């Protein structure tokens, strides 16, 4: 079973110092360089590729560091302030390299030994002194820092968490770099919020939108070999529980021919992703009179749920914006499942959140279920639906919408996935509870202007989403 590549972020690090100190305080430069190396090793431990641009203590070395960084395809720059530095030393690296930067001021000691402190000792812990100067200059230059991390170099969980979140944010942003997002078919008729301008999408996210035809997929489905179907069936049986029909008359037994066809389509989907080198895909095809394209389109749910769980997000109803939201949540290790608002339970004060179509099986609360369906409500065809709840615990919803001037806007909220019964209709449904009542939440969420689809992921991700949106230059509204 192939695992699609999740590229790590490339994090640049430059340690900056102040050359006039070296002649005055012998040994200080070497000590500060050592702290820079300690910081580098800290970042290496966060699962990223580190590009170390050295120790810059004057403008000439800052220019050299910037030139080097520009050749290294860096996603985010940590500018480590080892002591007081002039803004020219730090700002030159940041402005000349053009890389989004976080200013990092982590002093070696949690506090000075006041009775025994020398000027040397103060300078060795003077990391925050130039933060206002550098931060202000970057704002004045129109290139403000992405953020600042202040604390101690050792045993500082808060600072380490901030650094980890910035690395996660860089990975999410990098997911769109050199990416190709497939667009198969067309949006579901009448869903105005789904319609997207591929050029505007590429301009905002950086990813190319690759236009695909159903004939591309149909060709690959036809070419699937029996051994490949057998292998995919084994994967399906290892992942899913096959459910009997429920009281809902649209449910039916899962027939062997249904499974084999869904497995064939799933293999074809794997090949489509590989052949066109896709990072994700938005898809929908209406179909007609049970023709080949309809039978393929209505049986993509199973294979696409497996792909989404492997890090290749698939968004139904050709929702390109939600595909992007799912990709972001996946690269933040939150999963990211295709979802919309379902009925409220005003007695338990929860909102059911789910959808038919592709889901992220990796974040299922227990073993996901597959259920036979005579029809997919509002769509043509019949086949197999995927049914489960998102893992119990904290969850985050991310919608990517657009404003009146066409600009992209992110909308997010945190809630809780609560264990409990869900409808057994072959769709995902998660019982979500929020900080306000169900009715009040729905009002606030919808007033923010989201698309009706969103990515539902696990964990509390607002802090990370704020970092990613800042890096990618799109506003985030927290509900």
DOPAFI-593082 format. One line per field, with one value per residue (C-alpha): residue in three letters; x, y, z. Coordinates in steps of 0.02 Angstrom, whole numbers, always signed. Layout:
BEGIN
residuo <- (Ala,...) $
X <- (X,...) $
Y <- (Y,...) $
Z <- (Z,...) $
% end
This chain:
BEGIN
residuo <- (Unk,Unk,Unk,Unk,Unk,Unk,Unk,Unk,Unk,Unk,Unk,Unk,Unk,Unk,Unk,Unk,Unk,Unk,Unk,Unk,Unk,Unk,Unk,Unk,Unk,Unk,Unk,Unk,Unk,Unk,Unk,Unk,Unk,Unk,Unk,Unk,Unk,Unk,Unk,Unk,Unk,Unk,Unk,Unk,Unk,Unk,Unk,Unk,Unk,Unk,Unk,Unk,Unk,Unk,Unk,Unk,Unk,Unk,Unk,Unk,Unk,Unk,Unk,Unk,Unk,Unk,Unk,Unk,Unk,Unk,Unk,Unk,Unk,Unk,Unk,Unk,Unk,Unk,Unk,Unk,Unk,Unk,Unk,Unk,Unk,Unk,Unk,Unk,Unk,Unk,Unk,Unk,Unk,Unk,Unk,Unk,Unk,Unk,Unk,Unk,Unk,Unk,Unk,Unk,Unk,Unk,Unk,Unk,Unk,Unk,Unk,Unk,Unk,Unk,Unk,Unk,Unk,Unk,Unk,Unk,Unk,Unk,Unk,Unk,Unk,Unk,Unk,Unk,Unk,Unk,Unk,Unk,Unk,Unk,Unk,Unk,Unk,Unk,Unk,Unk,Unk,Unk,Unk,Unk,Unk,Unk,Unk,Unk,Unk,Unk,Unk,Unk,Unk,Unk,Unk,Unk,Unk,Unk,Unk,Unk,Unk,Unk,Unk,Unk,Unk,Unk,Unk,Unk,Unk,Unk,Unk,Unk,Unk,Unk,Unk,Unk,Unk,Unk,Unk,Unk,Unk,Unk,Unk,Unk,Unk,Unk,Unk,Unk,Unk,Unk,Unk,Unk,Unk,Unk,Unk,Unk,Unk,Unk,Unk,Unk,Unk,Unk,Unk,Unk,Unk,Unk,Unk,Unk,Unk,Unk,Unk,Unk,Unk,Unk,Unk,Unk,Unk,Unk,Unk,Unk,Unk,Unk,Unk,Unk,Unk,Unk,Unk,Unk,Unk,Unk,Unk,Unk,Unk,Unk,Unk,Unk,Unk,Unk,Unk,Unk,Unk,Unk,Unk,Unk,Unk,Unk,Unk,Unk,Unk,Unk,Unk,Unk,Unk,Unk,Unk,Unk,Unk,Unk,Unk,Unk,Unk,Unk,Unk,Unk,Unk,Unk,Unk,Unk,Unk,Unk,Unk,Unk,Unk,Unk,Unk,Unk,Unk,Unk,Unk,Unk,Unk,Unk,Unk,Unk,Unk,Unk,Unk,Unk,Unk,Unk,Unk,Unk,Unk,Unk,Unk,Unk,Unk,Unk,Unk,Unk,Unk,Unk,Unk,Unk,Unk,Unk,Unk,Unk,Unk,Unk,Unk,Unk,Unk,Unk,Unk,Unk,Unk,Unk,Unk,Unk,Unk,Unk,Unk,Unk,Unk,Unk,Unk,Unk,Unk,Unk,Unk,Unk,Unk,Unk,Unk,Unk,Unk,Unk,Unk,Unk,Unk,Unk,Unk,Unk,Unk,Unk,Unk,Unk,Unk,Unk,Unk,Unk,Unk,Unk,Unk,Unk,Unk,Unk,Unk,Unk,Unk,Unk,Unk,Unk,Unk,Unk,Unk,Unk,Unk,Unk,Unk,Unk,Unk,Unk,Unk,Unk,Unk,Unk,Unk,Unk,Unk,Unk,Unk,Unk,Unk,Unk,Unk,Unk,Unk,Unk,Unk,Unk,Unk,Unk,Unk,Unk,Unk,Unk,Unk,Unk,Unk,Unk,Unk,Unk,Unk,Unk,Unk,Unk,Unk,Unk,Unk,Unk,Unk,Unk,Unk,Unk,Unk,Unk,Unk,Unk,Unk,Unk,Unk,Unk,Unk,Unk,Unk,Unk,Unk,Unk,Unk,Unk,Unk,Unk,Unk,Unk,Unk,Unk,Unk,Unk,Unk,Unk,Unk,Unk,Unk,Unk,Unk,Unk,Unk,Unk,Unk,Unk,Unk,Unk,Unk,Unk,Unk,Unk,Unk,Unk,Unk,Unk,Unk,Unk,Unk,Unk,Unk,Unk,Unk,Unk,Unk,Unk,Unk,Unk,Unk,Unk,Unk,Unk,Unk) $
X <- (+0,+84,+102,+104,+246,+219,+362,+440,+458,+626,+668,+807,+902,+1019,+1099,+1133,+1257,+1341,+1521,+1576,+1560,+1692,+1845,+1771,+1719,+1834,+1743,+1570,+1558,+1602,+1476,+1337,+1380,+1361,+1187,+1143,+1198,+1094,+943,+978,+977,+814,+731,+805,+712,+546,+545,+596,+741,+853,+956,+1082,+1143,+1277,+1319,+1292,+1363,+1372,+1283,+1407,+1380,+1192,+1197,+1294,+1169,+1024,+1105,+1131,+953,+879,+957,+891,+702,+667,+487,+512,+659,+698,+806,+890,+941,+1092,+1113,+1074,+1096,+1067,+913,+1021,+1100,+936,+824,+948,+939,+749,+716,+848,+801,+615,+574,+434,+525,+498,+606,+669,+737,+778,+897,+1008,+963,+788,+851,+1013,+1106,+1085,+1219,+1349,+1300,+1432,+1405,+1467,+1332,+1198,+1249,+1246,+1062,+1015,+912,+753,+838,+828,+657,+564,+691,+690,+503,+469,+588,+505,+334,+401,+473,+303,+370,+318,+383,+267,+285,+402,+453,+517,+575,+723,+836,+814,+661,+535,+381,+288,+428,+452,+266,+270,+419,+334,+176,+277,+359,+187,+126,+275,+236,+55,+108,+237,+101,+43,+218,+244,+78,-48,-229,-340,-510,-618,-789,-884,-963,-1131,-1262,-1325,-1197,-1137,-1020,-923,-880,-696,-581,-427,-317,-370,-338,-163,-127,-178,-114,+25,-37,-76,-253,-244,-402,-452,-586,-688,-611,-441,-509,-617,-466,-370,-520,-539,-354,-359,-299,-386,-237,-248,-432,-391,-257,-374,-513,-392,-354,-539,-576,-431,-497,-688,-829,-966,-1136,-1307,-1449,-1529,-1711,-1676,-1750,-1606,-1486,-1457,-1336,-1159,-1150,-988,-1006,-1025,-863,-768,-824,-782,-611,-582,-626,-514,-366,-405,-405,-235,-168,-247,-162,+4,-7,-48,+60,-84,-72,-262,-418,-592,-717,-899,-986,-1174,-1187,-1335,-1440,-1318,-1182,-999,-956,-1104,-1055,-876,-926,-1049,-921,-771,-814,-725,-562,-560,-584,-432,-332,-384,-326,-156,-132,-207,-367,-516,-661,-831,-950,-794,-761,-587,-583,-626,-494,-369,-441,-425,-244,-201,-280,-196,-24,-56,-81,-265,-335,-463,-624,-751,-901,-1050,-1182,-1315,-1466,-1448,-1492,-1567,-1593,-1410,-1357,-1247,-1233,-1215,-1072,-1040,-1067,-1081,-927,-741,-686,-525,-530,-369,-465,-615,-677,-656,-671,-765,-916,-964,-1148,-1237,-1345,-1482,-1454,-1347,-1471,-1466,-1350,-1364,-1307,-1294,-1155,-1062,-1061,-934,-1002,-912,-887,-728,-625,-696,-607,-561,-599,-575,-676,-592,-689,-607,-726,-717,-763,-859,-701,-657,-516,-499,-547,-522,-650,-614,-685,-641,-764,-779,-826,-944,-974,-1153,-1274,-1273,-1390,-1347,-1369,-1201,-1133,-1010,-1088,-999,-1087,-1002,-1022,-961,-930,-1102,-1268,-1302,-1420,-1305,-1155,-1243,-1295,-1118,-1036,-1152,-1142,-954,-991,-916,-941,-1065,-926,-774,-632,-662,-504,-450,-366,-368,-290,-337,-161,-80,-209,-173,+10,-24,-146,-20,+117,+2,-65,-249,-355,-425,-584,-607,-788) $
Y <- (+0,+159,+305,+472,+589,+726,+846,+919,+1107,+1187,+1303,+1431,+1485,+1632,+1682,+1868,+1957,+2127,+2136,+2286,+2176,+2048,+2153,+2217,+2048,+1904,+1737,+1815,+1781,+1598,+1578,+1658,+1552,+1401,+1456,+1475,+1296,+1237,+1324,+1242,+1070,+1113,+1149,+993,+894,+963,+857,+987,+1010,+1146,+1263,+1352,+1517,+1544,+1684,+1860,+2001,+2142,+2197,+2114,+1944,+1976,+2003,+1840,+1745,+1816,+1765,+1588,+1572,+1628,+1475,+1349,+1348,+1395,+1408,+1502,+1590,+1589,+1741,+1696,+1851,+1800,+1968,+2149,+2174,+2325,+2314,+2327,+2158,+2065,+2161,+2146,+1955,+1957,+2091,+2034,+1850,+1886,+1738,+1751,+1771,+1738,+1832,+1717,+1783,+1639,+1687,+1552,+1591,+1609,+1755,+1844,+1816,+2000,+2013,+1933,+1991,+2068,+2164,+2010,+1904,+2031,+2035,+1844,+1856,+2015,+1924,+2029,+2200,+2230,+2150,+2317,+2394,+2253,+2226,+2410,+2422,+2273,+2353,+2516,+2420,+2343,+2168,+2135,+1981,+1831,+1818,+1823,+1685,+1746,+1639,+1535,+1421,+1275,+1189,+1314,+1216,+1371,+1427,+1250,+1236,+1401,+1342,+1176,+1266,+1377,+1222,+1143,+1303,+1302,+1123,+1169,+1317,+1212,+1087,+1212,+1249,+1161,+1073,+1017,+1009,+908,+974,+835,+872,+1024,+1097,+1033,+1133,+1285,+1288,+1465,+1460,+1316,+1406,+1447,+1544,+1434,+1584,+1670,+1507,+1491,+1674,+1654,+1479,+1454,+1283,+1241,+1182,+1034,+1010,+828,+737,+585,+497,+512,+415,+295,+239,+196,+107,-2,-50,-112,-293,-429,-443,-257,-274,-417,-314,-164,-275,-336,-156,-115,-265,-218,-41,-52,-148,-199,-149,-224,-116,+4,+58,+193,+123,+195,+72,-103,-247,-223,-343,-423,-344,-173,-202,-261,-113,+10,-75,-60,+125,+148,+73,+187,+336,+287,+280,+448,+532,+454,+484,+669,+693,+767,+836,+834,+841,+916,+814,+793,+719,+709,+560,+500,+341,+232,+257,+218,+391,+389,+219,+279,+446,+369,+242,+354,+376,+221,+246,+432,+407,+292,+421,+563,+459,+440,+628,+659,+758,+731,+855,+809,+918,+992,+1105,+1171,+1287,+1147,+1037,+1173,+1177,+988,+995,+1127,+1027,+867,+947,+1013,+831,+866,+752,+859,+773,+838,+904,+1019,+1062,+929,+939,+1006,+908,+1046,+927,+875,+1048,+979,+1002,+851,+882,+768,+732,+597,+578,+572,+572,+556,+379,+413,+516,+400,+365,+178,+69,+156,+71,+46,+33,-7,+134,+124,+308,+456,+591,+733,+635,+501,+323,+195,+104,+110,+247,+276,+304,+355,+493,+594,+542,+603,+753,+928,+967,+1115,+1170,+1267,+1347,+1442,+1568,+1728,+1908,+2031,+2082,+1900,+1886,+1724,+1724,+1585,+1550,+1431,+1374,+1249,+1130,+956,+790,+705,+517,+466,+397,+458,+423,+258,+323,+286,+462,+529,+620,+692,+759,+929,+1040,+1220,+1353,+1426,+1339,+1248,+1381,+1525,+1436,+1406,+1589,+1652,+1529,+1569,+1757,+1746,+1700,+1526,+1404,+1270,+1140,+1143,+1032,+951,+899,+839,+946,+1131,+1208,+1394,+1445,+1347,+1408,+1587,+1557,+1472,+1608,+1742,+1654,+1636,+1814,+1775,+1837,+1718,+1748,+1646,+1608) $
Z <- (+0,-59,+61,-27,+17,+146,+116,+273,+292,+256,+399,+381,+536,+552,+716,+729,+843,+867,+806,+915,+1071,+1021,+1054,+1217,+1287,+1238,+1223,+1204,+1017,+1038,+1179,+1077,+924,+1037,+1089,+905,+874,+1022,+947,+780,+861,+949,+782,+700,+833,+770,+613,+484,+364,+434,+326,+438,+366,+496,+618,+551,+656,+528,+369,+251,+332,+332,+143,+124,+231,+129,-35,+30,+96,-70,-154,-27,-56,+125,+186,+350,+431,+616,+655,+819,+916,+1019,+1106,+1068,+880,+772,+665,+509,+545,+570,+450,+306,+310,+319,+189,+66,+74,+59,+171,+302,+466,+650,+774,+912,+1077,+1196,+1334,+1410,+1590,+1660,+1765,+1805,+1968,+2010,+2146,+2035,+1861,+1750,+1589,+1496,+1579,+1537,+1354,+1348,+1401,+1308,+1176,+1188,+1192,+1004,+975,+976,+859,+733,+743,+715,+568,+483,+506,+435,+287,+252,+291,+471,+560,+553,+741,+890,+1011,+1179,+1324,+1380,+1281,+1399,+1475,+1407,+1352,+1296,+1181,+1115,+1077,+982,+880,+843,+786,+670,+596,+571,+490,+373,+323,+287,+182,+90,+43,-89,-153,-321,-290,-420,-361,-476,-531,-602,-676,-615,-459,-402,-497,-404,-263,-293,-142,-222,-384,-397,-512,-537,-576,-415,-322,-394,-357,-175,-134,-260,-317,-499,-533,-651,-755,-773,-871,-822,-971,-883,-735,-837,-939,-780,-703,-858,-851,-670,-656,-552,-435,-399,-355,-237,-151,-133,-63,+70,+115,+124,+237,+350,+371,+372,+454,+332,+402,+374,+306,+430,+446,+317,+155,+53,+138,+69,+95,+35,-112,-170,-342,-256,-160,-312,-416,-276,-260,-448,-443,-290,-384,-530,-412,-342,-519,-564,-416,-463,-651,-634,-478,-379,-202,-185,-292,-299,-399,-449,-599,-617,-735,-838,-854,-757,-887,-853,-788,-669,-601,-574,-499,-376,-315,-280,-95,-30,-124,-93,+94,+93,-5,+110,+259,+173,+157,-15,+20,-94,-88,-156,-258,-338,-189,-226,-75,+46,-35,+15,+192,+205,+146,+275,+416,+359,+357,+532,+586,+622,+486,+398,+343,+216,+315,+326,+457,+484,+602,+778,+935,+1041,+1188,+1200,+1135,+996,+809,+695,+574,+426,+241,+113,+6,+50,+231,+327,+397,+493,+623,+643,+820,+807,+654,+511,+432,+251,+209,+47,-24,-153,-188,-135,-89,-215,-329,-462,-440,-300,-213,-47,+84,+223,+399,+560,+687,+709,+860,+1025,+1099,+1038,+856,+740,+589,+447,+306,+164,+90,-11,+24,-84,-175,-213,-86,+11,+194,+321,+457,+600,+765,+900,+981,+1054,+974,+1095,+1096,+1064,+935,+755,+608,+523,+347,+266,+298,+425,+572,+723,+877,+899,+1050,+1059,+1191,+1158,+1129,+966,+898,+946,+869,+703,+697,+733,+613,+468,+497,+466,+285,+266,+124,+175,+169,+283,+344,+513,+604,+775,+908,+949,+795,+801,+852,+711,+584,+633,+593,+426,+371,+417,+318,+167,+177,+201,+347,+477,+575,+733,+780) $
% end
